[in-house]
Amino acid sequence: MRGATPAALTPAAAREALPEATLCHIVDGDRTLLIRKQRGVGAGKLVGPGGKLEGEETPRECVVREVREELGIRVSDPDRAGAFAYWADDWSAVVHVFRATAYDGTPTESEEAVPVWAPVDDLPTGEMWATDREWLPAVLDGDRFRGTFVYHAGEPRHVDVKTGVDAVAFGRP
Ligand SMILES: Nc1nc2c([nH]c(=O)n2[C@H]2C[C@H](O)[C@@H](COP(=O)(O)OP(=O)(O)OP(=O)(O)O)O2)c(=O)[nH]1
């Protein structure tokens, strides 16, 4: 299945075939909380906090754990906003995206992440994954989406995003 082309891969099959990861987009009034990723996939970029699923945890459990590990805060209302299947030369995954508005604690720098607040209506897209701009504004706005992306040599070669649709076909909440 890993060799299947995206066109042949249904969302359910993608989840079977690919590792799963999460992203959390916290909205606080007119700003949103990103991290400057210090290591791993996407190091150096501005991204939502998140990471790979571990063991039998659900995506929601994963995103709460990752936000706590990376920023030292506890999100209390992560809401599933969408998902994308993502293929690149060195890493491919189904990434579950959550939106949250409530958290306890103060975002604090860790080995993995430096917190960066960004204005919701002026996102630093030049420092983000090229395809994040296709779905992040909708997520920050409370909309839902589903996406499929193929990157080669760091450039997006296939980009398919549908907003206003449920991503539940990509898997468990
Ligand atoms: N914003 C954004 N993030 C992405 C994209 N593709 C992609 O895999 N990611 C994220 C999903 C995960 O949060 C992250 C990959 O996991 P990670 O390397 O941070 O994993 P981790 O913290 O569990 O692992 P580690 O560093 O301890 O090995 O990259 C994308 O297109 N845009």
The ligand as a Gaussian input file, in Angstrom:
#p B3LYP/6-31G(d) Opt

LIG

0 1
 N        2.226000      22.369000       9.564000
 C        2.495000      21.202000       8.982000
 N        2.937000      20.185000       9.738000
 C        3.167000      19.032000       9.095000
 C        2.998000      18.847000       7.714000
 N        3.315000      17.554000       7.415000
 C        3.665000      16.956000       8.599000
 O        3.976000      15.780000       8.757000
 N        3.578000      17.870000       9.619000
 C        3.766000      17.692000      11.049000
 C        2.850000      16.691000      11.698000
 C        3.568000      16.459000      13.016000
 O        3.159000      17.454000      13.954000
 C        5.043000      16.675000      12.647000
 C        5.820000      15.374000      12.536000
 O        6.064000      14.871000      13.781000
 P        7.344000      15.294000      14.697000
 O        8.593000      15.085000      13.936000
 O        7.101000      16.632000      15.280000
 O        7.114000      14.196000      15.735000
 P        7.368000      14.016000      17.278000
 O        7.418000      15.339000      17.992000
 O        6.369000      13.008000      17.734000
 O        8.707000      13.284000      17.167000
 P       10.193000      13.432000      17.577000
 O       10.694000      14.803000      17.203000
 O       10.202000      13.171000      19.057000
 O       10.747000      12.339000      16.710000
 O        5.061000      17.290000      11.357000
 C        2.525000      19.921000       6.944000
 O        2.329000      19.840000       5.732000
 N        2.290000      21.078000       7.629000

